[in-house]
Amino acid sequence: MQEKSTYRLQGSDLSCIRDDRVLFEALSFDLVSGQVLLLEGKNGSGKTSLLRILCGFREPDAGQVLWCGDAINDSQYHADMAYVGHLDGVKKELTVLENLKVSLALGRSGQYSIAQALAKVQLADYDDVLVQALSAGQKRRLSLARLLITHNTVWILDEPFTSLDKQGIALIETLMAEHCASGGMIVLTSHHDIELHGVDVQRISLS
């Protein structure tokens, strides 16, 4: 991973309109390596829409998103970004190991091997288990394990703590703090009060 100071994600005067309703407008932020941006607000306030804009899944109705000074479509941003949405994004008919092998084949190798990532998310003994046999919390941890085996500076997470118990939440918070400490950055939505000790957390409230 490059030096922390080389990474910068900016939103400049972003606006989003859905069904003739303005979800947000003139929204700006400036995020650098090691920081977290937490999006807060009630359901329907535009949090997921903003994440989709930051992923490049849809264009903003006004403004732009910049990665290291360049528009995200004119940079290597998409190779540096990973997204985990409401759905876990894993194939239930494949095993835990097979799912991670697919993810690794589609991305660049990250800091952890598959075995190390499974140990990190407490699924070390589940290699050959079909995903359909996992609990909801285990599926969520598997989806987050994909972030550990691929090289992605920016994690964009939509309600990452869904289906997790207190132990699972604490585990993911630890992984998030480690990612920031190693030069990464995170944008997320969460109804859970996150505890990331030593991490600079910015907050944007959408109403």
C-alpha positions, 0 to 999 in steps of 0.5 A: 500500500502506498503512503497514506498521504497519497490517497484522497477521496472528495465529494464536491457539491453533490446533489441527488434527486429521486422521484422528483424529491431532492435527497441531498444537495450541495454536499461536500466532504474531503476524506484522506487515508486513515479516516472514516466517513460515517453517513447518518440519517433516517431510512430514505434520507439518501444514504444508500444513494450517496454510496451508489454515487461514490461507487460509480453505480449512478451519476450525481445530479450535480457535483462530482466525486474525485479520487486523488484529484481526478474524476473517479471515471478518469482514474484507477479508483474502481480498482482501489475501491470495494463495496459491500452492500445490504446483500452479502454478495456471496454465492449460496451454492458455493462453499466458503472457500470457493466464494473467496477464490472467486473474489480473489480471481476478480481482484488483486491480492491483498494483505491476507491469504484466504486462510488468514482472512477466514481466521480473522473473521472466525470462519477458519473451520468452515472452508468446505461448508456450503454458504447456504448452511451458514447463519446470517451472521456468518454470511455477513462475516464471509462477505467482509472477509472478501475485503481482507484478501483483495487490495482495496484502499477504499471500503464502501460499506452499507450497514456492515453490522447487519445480522452480527452479534456484539462479538461480531460487531467488535470484530468488524470494528477491529478490522476496520481500525486495522484497515485505516491504520494501514493507510486505507479509508472507509465510507459507511452507513450504520445504525450502530454506534461505531467504536473505532479507537484512534481513528478520525471519524467524520460524520455527515447527517442526511435528513 
